[in-house]
């Protein structure tokens, strides 16, 4: 499924969704890219050059593609934010377990106040982001909030959760010392995964900030 220009002179109002076969389709080439994380998901570039498809491959209404895409973004951003919360929670649980087991100077790491302070701060960071994600999911489920409210809250969740997850996983790796840098520790995979949502998947960080500000101030102040 892709979005194409059906009325180029109309700009974003001239886009439509359609089904586009990528295998043995004249005018379509697919190049797969290897990612540093998210091994379970494929990634790549699809080049479309004068490909022709029958009109019944249209999905939804003609020239409504932009609006369908915008509706899907809020759901997608909330879902990836939830995935980041899961990654952070798993890392924090692993960190707590390690601090209880690892003994230094005759005491488990869990007894060191400095690490207890870090644990508390990371818990607050995790739960704050989780509440934003829950709010975004709840608002989507209610189906009674304006697009402006949904845009703002989903963008906030998408901005907060990956950043919180990255910071938490990185700090848990530090608790593990040199072992945290190994694949055997099981932490680096989460770090690489959540980083994809920081660098741009489902919207770059500054785009999320612009969406939040625009919906708070009004579109007349957007650039």
N, C-alpha and C positions, 0 to 999 in steps of 0.2 A: 504494500500500500504506500502510495506516495502522493505528494501534492504538486500540482502542475498549474501553469498559467493557461487559463482557458479564454480569458479576455485581457491580454497584456495592457491595453490602454486604461484599464480600470485599477491598475495597481494591486494593492492587497485585496481589493474587493472582486478581483477577477481570477481568483484561485479556486481550484476544485480538487477533491480527493478522487483517486482512481486506483484500481488494481492494475499493477504493472508486472507481468511475468519477467523474471530476470534470467531464466534459463532458456537458451536457444531463441532469444528475442532479438531480432535485428535492431541495431541502434542502441543496445544496452550492454555495457561491460561492467563487471564487478571486480574490484580489487580489494582483497582482504588485508587488513592491517593487524599486526600483532600488538596487543596491549600489555602494559606492565602489570595490570591487575585485571580483576573481573574475568577470570579464565573461563567461566561458564557462559559468557556472552560473546557473540561474534561482533566484529567491528570492521568497517571498511568504507570504501567510496564507490558509489554507483554513478557511472557516467551515462547520461541519456542524450543521444544525438539523433534527432529526427525519428524517434521511435513512434510507430503507429499502433494504436489499439482500437478495438471496436467501442462504440459509444456506450454499450451496455456494461462496460467495465467501470463506468462512473459509480462512485460510492456517495450516497447522499444527494443533496441538491446541487445543481449547477451554480458555480461561483460562491459556494458556501464553505469552501475549504479552510479559509483563514479562521473563520469562527469555530469550526470543528476543532482545529488545531489549538486554538486558545483555550477551549474548554478542556481539552485533554491535558494541557500543560499543568493545570492546577492539580489534577489527580496524579499525574506522573511525578510532580515535584514532591507531593506529600508522600507517595510511596517510596521514593528513593531516600527521603528524609527518615522514614521509618526504618529502612534497611540500615542506615547509618547508626540509628539508635541501637539496633540489635547488635551491630558490630562493636559499638562502644561498651554495651552492657556485658557482652561476652569477654571482652578484654579486661574490664574492671573486675569481673568475677575471677578471671585467671590471675590477675594481680594480687587480689586478696588471698587466694589460695597459696600463691608463691610466697608472699610475705609471712604467712603463718608457718610455712615449712622451712624457709631459708633461715639459717642461724648464723649470726655474726657476733663475735665477742661474747659468745655464750647465751645470747638472747635472740629470739626470732625477730625478723625485720618488723613484724607487726607491732612490736612494743616500742619502736622508735617514734618519738613524737613528730619529728619532721615528716615522716612518711604518713603518719596519721593525719597531719594537717593537709597534705596533698590528697589523700584519699577523700577527706571531707569536701575539699574544693571540687574535686572531680565528680563526686556524687551530686553536688549542687548543679554543676555544669550539665551533667547528664539529665537530671530531672527537669531542669528548666527547658532544655531543648525538647525533651519528651512531651512536656505539656503543650508546647507550641505545635508539635506534630499531632497530638491528640485533638487539639482545637481545630486544626485544619481539616483533619479527617471527619470530625463531628460536623463541622460546617458543610462539608461536601455532602455528607449523608443526609443532612436536614433538608437540602434542596429549597431553602427559603431565603438565603442570603444573596445580596447583590454580587455582581461580578467584581465590583471594586473591593468588597470585603474579602471575597474568596482569593482574588489576586494577591492582595496584601498579606493575608495570613499564610497562604501556601508559599509565597516567596520568603516570608520570614522563617518558616519551618525549613525550607530548602537552604537558606543561608545559615541558620543556627546549627542544625543537626550535623552536617558534614564537618564544620569547623570544630564543634564540640567533640565529635568522634575522633577526629585526627589528633587533637590535643590530648585526649584521654589515652588513646592507644600509644602515642609517642611517649607519654609519661610512664605508662605501665611498662613499656619496653625498657625505660631507664631503671625502673625498680628491679628488673631482671639482670641488670648489669650487662656484661658482654654476651651472656646467654640470650638476652632479649633480641640481639641482632641476628640470631640464627633462625633458620627455617623451622628447626625442631621446637622452638619456643611457641610457634603457631601464632605470632602476633603480626609479622610483616605482611601477611596476606591481607589482613584487615586494613592495615595502614595504606597499602597500595589501592585497595578497593575504594575506600572512602575518598581517597585523593582524586579519583576520577570525577566525583561530584563537586569537588572544589574547583578544579581547573575548567569545568565547562559543561559536563553532561547535564541535560535538562535545564541549562541556563547558567551562565557565568556569575560569579559572586557580585560583581558590580551591576550586572543587569538586575539581580534580585534587589539590590539597594535602590536602584532607579525605580523599579516597580513599586516598592514600598513607599518611597518618597512621593511618587506621582499620585498614588491612590490616597495618600494623606493630605496632600496640598491641592490636588486638582490637576487635570490634564493641561490646563492653560499655562502651568508653570514648567511643563516638561520640555526638554530641548529636542 
